[in-house]
Amino acid sequence: MSAWSGNDTKKYLPVLLAEHGNLCVLCGEPCAPDELSVEHLIPRSTAPELSHDLDNLRISHKSCNFSRGNRSIETFRSHYSNNLSWWNNIQ
């Protein structure tokens, strides 16, 4: 499978927005159009074969995606839960 590119983001964003809406899978907040990123639920570094699998793709903020890196979503949320206001609102 080829490496992920900006063209892949452009290709998958409309499909993901139609299917899942614009809520960030990592923080739960809505993403403005200029903040949209494609998040890999299972990181590409862990499972490159899932890079283009729609079941592994969701919407996130660019900043959340960058901050998460290749950690699991659970690890990201637990590490940042003390600093994320949304987390305190849903607990």
MODELLER restraints for C-alpha pairs under 7 A, 6 or more apart:
rsr = mdl.restraints
at = mdl.atoms
rsr.add(forms.Gaussian(group=physical.xy_distance, feature=features.Distance(at['CA:1:A'], at['CA:49:A']), mean=6.48, stdev=0.5))
rsr.add(forms.Gaussian(group=physical.xy_distance, feature=features.Distance(at['CA:9:A'], at['CA:38:A']), mean=6.19, stdev=0.5))
rsr.add(forms.Gaussian(group=physical.xy_distance, feature=features.Distance(at['CA:13:A'], at['CA:38:A']), mean=6.74, stdev=0.5))
rsr.add(forms.Gaussian(group=physical.xy_distance, feature=features.Distance(at['CA:16:A'], at['CA:58:A']), mean=6.23, stdev=0.5))
rsr.add(forms.Gaussian(group=physical.xy_distance, feature=features.Distance(at['CA:16:A'], at['CA:59:A']), mean=6.64, stdev=0.5))
rsr.add(forms.Gaussian(group=physical.xy_distance, feature=features.Distance(at['CA:22:A'], at['CA:30:A']), mean=5.50, stdev=0.5))
rsr.add(forms.Gaussian(group=physical.xy_distance, feature=features.Distance(at['CA:22:A'], at['CA:31:A']), mean=5.51, stdev=0.5))
rsr.add(forms.Gaussian(group=physical.xy_distance, feature=features.Distance(at['CA:22:A'], at['CA:59:A']), mean=6.43, stdev=0.5))
rsr.add(forms.Gaussian(group=physical.xy_distance, feature=features.Distance(at['CA:23:A'], at['CA:29:A']), mean=5.38, stdev=0.5))
rsr.add(forms.Gaussian(group=physical.xy_distance, feature=features.Distance(at['CA:23:A'], at['CA:30:A']), mean=4.29, stdev=0.5))
rsr.add(forms.Gaussian(group=physical.xy_distance, feature=features.Distance(at['CA:23:A'], at['CA:31:A']), mean=5.93, stdev=0.5))
rsr.add(forms.Gaussian(group=physical.xy_distance, feature=features.Distance(at['CA:23:A'], at['CA:59:A']), mean=6.68, stdev=0.5))
rsr.add(forms.Gaussian(group=physical.xy_distance, feature=features.Distance(at['CA:23:A'], at['CA:60:A']), mean=6.98, stdev=0.5))
rsr.add(forms.Gaussian(group=physical.xy_distance, feature=features.Distance(at['CA:24:A'], at['CA:30:A']), mean=6.03, stdev=0.5))
rsr.add(forms.Gaussian(group=physical.xy_distance, feature=features.Distance(at['CA:24:A'], at['CA:31:A']), mean=6.26, stdev=0.5))
rsr.add(forms.Gaussian(group=physical.xy_distance, feature=features.Distance(at['CA:24:A'], at['CA:59:A']), mean=5.42, stdev=0.5))
rsr.add(forms.Gaussian(group=physical.xy_distance, feature=features.Distance(at['CA:24:A'], at['CA:60:A']), mean=3.98, stdev=0.5))
rsr.add(forms.Gaussian(group=physical.xy_distance, feature=features.Distance(at['CA:24:A'], at['CA:61:A']), mean=5.91, stdev=0.5))
rsr.add(forms.Gaussian(group=physical.xy_distance, feature=features.Distance(at['CA:25:A'], at['CA:58:A']), mean=6.49, stdev=0.5))
rsr.add(forms.Gaussian(group=physical.xy_distance, feature=features.Distance(at['CA:25:A'], at['CA:59:A']), mean=6.07, stdev=0.5))
rsr.add(forms.Gaussian(group=physical.xy_distance, feature=features.Distance(at['CA:25:A'], at['CA:60:A']), mean=5.55, stdev=0.5))
rsr.add(forms.Gaussian(group=physical.xy_distance, feature=features.Distance(at['CA:26:A'], at['CA:60:A']), mean=6.40, stdev=0.5))
rsr.add(forms.Gaussian(group=physical.xy_distance, feature=features.Distance(at['CA:26:A'], at['CA:64:A']), mean=6.59, stdev=0.5))
rsr.add(forms.Gaussian(group=physical.xy_distance, feature=features.Distance(at['CA:26:A'], at['CA:73:A']), mean=6.72, stdev=0.5))
rsr.add(forms.Gaussian(group=physical.xy_distance, feature=features.Distance(at['CA:27:A'], at['CA:86:A']), mean=6.84, stdev=0.5))
rsr.add(forms.Gaussian(group=physical.xy_distance, feature=features.Distance(at['CA:31:A'], at['CA:60:A']), mean=6.99, stdev=0.5))
rsr.add(forms.Gaussian(group=physical.xy_distance, feature=features.Distance(at['CA:31:A'], at['CA:61:A']), mean=5.90, stdev=0.5))
rsr.add(forms.Gaussian(group=physical.xy_distance, feature=features.Distance(at['CA:35:A'], at['CA:61:A']), mean=5.18, stdev=0.5))
rsr.add(forms.Gaussian(group=physical.xy_distance, feature=features.Distance(at['CA:35:A'], at['CA:62:A']), mean=5.55, stdev=0.5))
rsr.add(forms.Gaussian(group=physical.xy_distance, feature=features.Distance(at['CA:36:A'], at['CA:59:A']), mean=6.67, stdev=0.5))
rsr.add(forms.Gaussian(group=physical.xy_distance, feature=features.Distance(at['CA:36:A'], at['CA:60:A']), mean=5.98, stdev=0.5))
rsr.add(forms.Gaussian(group=physical.xy_distance, feature=features.Distance(at['CA:36:A'], at['CA:61:A']), mean=5.16, stdev=0.5))
rsr.add(forms.Gaussian(group=physical.xy_distance, feature=features.Distance(at['CA:36:A'], at['CA:62:A']), mean=5.93, stdev=0.5))
rsr.add(forms.Gaussian(group=physical.xy_distance, feature=features.Distance(at['CA:37:A'], at['CA:59:A']), mean=5.85, stdev=0.5))
rsr.add(forms.Gaussian(group=physical.xy_distance, feature=features.Distance(at['CA:37:A'], at['CA:60:A']), mean=5.15, stdev=0.5))
rsr.add(forms.Gaussian(group=physical.xy_distance, feature=features.Distance(at['CA:37:A'], at['CA:61:A']), mean=5.54, stdev=0.5))
rsr.add(forms.Gaussian(group=physical.xy_distance, feature=features.Distance(at['CA:37:A'], at['CA:62:A']), mean=5.01, stdev=0.5))
rsr.add(forms.Gaussian(group=physical.xy_distance, feature=features.Distance(at['CA:38:A'], at['CA:57:A']), mean=6.39, stdev=0.5))
rsr.add(forms.Gaussian(group=physical.xy_distance, feature=features.Distance(at['CA:38:A'], at['CA:58:A']), mean=5.76, stdev=0.5))
rsr.add(forms.Gaussian(group=physical.xy_distance, feature=features.Distance(at['CA:38:A'], at['CA:59:A']), mean=5.03, stdev=0.5))
rsr.add(forms.Gaussian(group=physical.xy_distance, feature=features.Distance(at['CA:38:A'], at['CA:60:A']), mean=6.05, stdev=0.5))
rsr.add(forms.Gaussian(group=physical.xy_distance, feature=features.Distance(at['CA:39:A'], at['CA:57:A']), mean=5.59, stdev=0.5))
rsr.add(forms.Gaussian(group=physical.xy_distance, feature=features.Distance(at['CA:39:A'], at['CA:58:A']), mean=5.09, stdev=0.5))
rsr.add(forms.Gaussian(group=physical.xy_distance, feature=features.Distance(at['CA:39:A'], at['CA:59:A']), mean=5.67, stdev=0.5))
rsr.add(forms.Gaussian(group=physical.xy_distance, feature=features.Distance(at['CA:39:A'], at['CA:60:A']), mean=5.71, stdev=0.5))
rsr.add(forms.Gaussian(group=physical.xy_distance, feature=features.Distance(at['CA:39:A'], at['CA:65:A']), mean=6.20, stdev=0.5))
rsr.add(forms.Gaussian(group=physical.xy_distance, feature=features.Distance(at['CA:40:A'], at['CA:56:A']), mean=5.56, stdev=0.5))
rsr.add(forms.Gaussian(group=physical.xy_distance, feature=features.Distance(at['CA:40:A'], at['CA:57:A']), mean=4.83, stdev=0.5))
rsr.add(forms.Gaussian(group=physical.xy_distance, feature=features.Distance(at['CA:40:A'], at['CA:58:A']), mean=6.54, stdev=0.5))
rsr.add(forms.Gaussian(group=physical.xy_distance, feature=features.Distance(at['CA:41:A'], at['CA:56:A']), mean=5.21, stdev=0.5))
rsr.add(forms.Gaussian(group=physical.xy_distance, feature=features.Distance(at['CA:41:A'], at['CA:57:A']), mean=6.08, stdev=0.5))
rsr.add(forms.Gaussian(group=physical.xy_distance, feature=features.Distance(at['CA:42:A'], at['CA:56:A']), mean=6.44, stdev=0.5))
rsr.add(forms.Gaussian(group=physical.xy_distance, feature=features.Distance(at['CA:43:A'], at['CA:70:A']), mean=5.39, stdev=0.5))
rsr.add(forms.Gaussian(group=physical.xy_distance, feature=features.Distance(at['CA:44:A'], at['CA:50:A']), mean=6.97, stdev=0.5))
rsr.add(forms.Gaussian(group=physical.xy_distance, feature=features.Distance(at['CA:44:A'], at['CA:51:A']), mean=5.64, stdev=0.5))
rsr.add(forms.Gaussian(group=physical.xy_distance, feature=features.Distance(at['CA:45:A'], at['CA:70:A']), mean=6.82, stdev=0.5))
rsr.add(forms.Gaussian(group=physical.xy_distance, feature=features.Distance(at['CA:50:A'], at['CA:56:A']), mean=6.48, stdev=0.5))
rsr.add(forms.Gaussian(group=physical.xy_distance, feature=features.Distance(at['CA:68:A'], at['CA:76:A']), mean=5.63, stdev=0.5))
rsr.add(forms.Gaussian(group=physical.xy_distance, feature=features.Distance(at['CA:81:A'], at['CA:87:A']), mean=5.75, stdev=0.5))
